[in-house]
Amino acid sequence: MVCRLTELLVDSHWRVVIIGAGQAGLSAAHYLWRDGLKPGRDFIVLDASDGPGGAWRQRWESLTLGSTNHIADLPGFPLGAPDPSVPASEIVTDYYSRYEQELELCVVRPAEVAHVTSDDAGAGPLKLTVMLDGERVHLTSDYLINATGTWTHPYVPYVPGIAEFEGKQLHTAQFREVEDFRGLRTLVVGGGISATQFLLELATVTDTLWATRRPPNFTAREFDGNWGLEVERAVRSRTLAGLPPASVVRTTGLPLRREFLDGVESGVLVSRGMFDEILPHGVHFPARPAEEAVTSEGLGPSHSDRLALPQSWQPFPEERIEEFDVIFWNTGFRAALNHLAPLHLRTREGGIAMDTEVAVRDDHRIFLVGYGSASSTIGATRAGRIAARELLKRLETTADGGSAGQSPAPSTATADGRTAEPPADTAERTNHENLSAQAAGTEAAGSNAATARPDESVPAVALDAVPQAQRRAGATVSSAPAAE
Ligand SMILES: Cc1cc2nc3c(=O)[nH]c(=O)nc-3n(C[C@H](O)[C@H](O)[C@H](O)COP(=O)(O)OP(=O)(O)OC[C@H]3O[C@@H](n4cnc5c(N)ncnc54)[C@H](O)[C@@H]3O)c2cc1C
């Protein structure tokens, strides 16, 4: 299919713009399409990447499908059972690519939304400034489904001296392969599953030390479907209250996998606490606090009044300096929402007050999908569905003479200047019906294996976000949390 939308974007107006073509954006697009909205006529999908795959396109090569937690099906088009030894980046990129073609989505890329503004708070058309293949383009939309994930927003907490370090610093998003670390003494920072898995990997090629702010949040809870639902509930209670989602590991905890227990036993997975200063060739650890926390400060299902593995927490008793060649920050990601900053959606607490899992309380033109409790592939798929259904209701209301937000009835002018027509033609319906039939089974099967990918909530300094492949080995439980 030849896609000519790019040429038609300049100064165009849309009923709906979807930003981001990862799991969340594709799911939302599917449900709009399924209801008869036509891509390129009624809505458009913009994506900053060079090609399909969302964040998965960027993940490291040794992260095979078999070592991911679980990649949920997109609605109506099951992933099937690809070779688990193939890199997840390849499989998901191919999967999303076929999905886009099947739906004839005509995703516009590379199209990075630089910012979204509005003349009237919560009403009228939203104005988008888009970097389209390097050119600045303006367009407007009545509604926005934001599905921009977290990958492009890696975070590193501020520590005094961070700019003075003369060794190498990198974030999870920049990891390429373990060999890059051979012989380089490495400080691994962060208490999530990425940090623990990288520590075990790196220990095969170099000397490592683990630093965490809190005691490692190992949990004896079984990572089953109920656990997934509890995790989502705990995260949702924060986002509905306008708080930023807490760090992933505080809510999910770390599973007591055999390799983790062995790692603690061998000393590789033993945290020495958190350093308070970075020096040109190392870091300074303060003395162990007199009144030490005895819990990991876990939230939701991972909360416990005592540590599941107390031997994994051994801060240095006296202050000391440790030297390193590399500081490897596995300190998480935040929701990539900078382009929405001009709309002032943030609460004083730093979150975005939500009415539901997807609906922004203070601006009824905007939906966030893949945010907070919906940031796993299963959650993203669900959020896409909920957002599309809610949006369709709002479109019906506006078509009946209501308004987008409090704006006048939305224009249905299309990119090519035509007026929007009634729902899909016959060919689309056939397609649509086929996919819909498959969708029912898919969703039912996946509905209780929910996971969460909330963001870090610490003050942070972004390193260069050079997305590289990442590795998470040994994650075998399908309902386990996404790595951080
Ligand atoms: C290391 C790691 C491992 C994970 N493993 C798992 C797992 O095993 N199972 C699981 O369910 N989840 C896992 N997750 C969570 C996973 O990322 C989500 O499940 C899922 O990929 C999120 O989908 P999404 O559509 O919300 O975001 P993404 O896949 O990140 O897609 C967002 C898209 O938006 C685009 N975009 C961003 N900003 C803009 C902008 N301003 N303008 C235009 N486009 C923009 C991006 O280019 C991207 O294509 C993992 C996360 C991490 C960090």
The ligand as a Gaussian input file, in Angstrom:
#p B3LYP/6-31G(d) Opt

LIG

0 1
 C       13.691000      -3.132000      29.575000
 C       12.208000      -3.287000      29.459000
 C       11.654000      -4.558000      29.286000
 C       10.288000      -4.755000      29.208000
 N        9.772000      -6.017000      29.067000
 C        8.434000      -6.207000      28.999000
 C        7.868000      -7.525000      28.850000
 O        8.571000      -8.515000      28.807000
 N        6.522000      -7.624000      28.770000
 C        5.690000      -6.524000      28.831000
 O        4.467000      -6.673000      28.763000
 N        6.206000      -5.291000      28.952000
 C        7.543000      -5.093000      29.041000
 N        8.069000      -3.833000      29.165000
 C        7.183000      -2.709000      29.136000
 C        7.011000      -2.392000      27.648000
 O        7.839000      -1.377000      27.236000
 C        5.610000      -2.138000      27.395000
 O        4.971000      -3.333000      27.632000
 C        5.215000      -1.735000      26.002000
 O        6.232000      -1.895000      25.060000
 C        4.820000      -0.314000      26.073000
 O        4.133000      -0.024000      24.902000
 P        3.754000       1.457000      24.568000
 O        3.004000       1.421000      23.298000
 O        3.117000       2.100000      25.742000
 O        5.146000       2.226000      24.392000
 P        6.334000       2.059000      23.361000
 O        6.504000       0.681000      22.872000
 O        7.489000       2.725000      23.988000
 O        5.864000       2.916000      22.096000
 C        5.827000       4.318000      22.147000
 C        6.014000       4.853000      20.757000
 O        5.798000       6.245000      20.819000
 C        6.773000       6.898000      20.042000
 N        6.960000       8.241000      20.589000
 C        7.473000       8.592000      21.803000
 N        7.439000       9.939000      21.932000
 C        6.905000      10.434000      20.796000
 C        6.605000      11.745000      20.329000
 N        6.845000      12.832000      21.077000
 N        6.069000      11.888000      19.104000
 C        5.799000      10.798000      18.333000
 N        6.060000       9.534000      18.730000
 C        6.591000       9.360000      19.938000
 C        8.002000       6.038000      20.161000
 O        8.847000       6.242000      19.052000
 C        7.404000       4.637000      20.201000
 O        7.332000       4.085000      18.912000
 C        9.435000      -3.626000      29.283000
 C        9.980000      -2.346000      29.444000
 C       11.355000      -2.177000      29.552000
 C       11.918000      -0.799000      29.753000

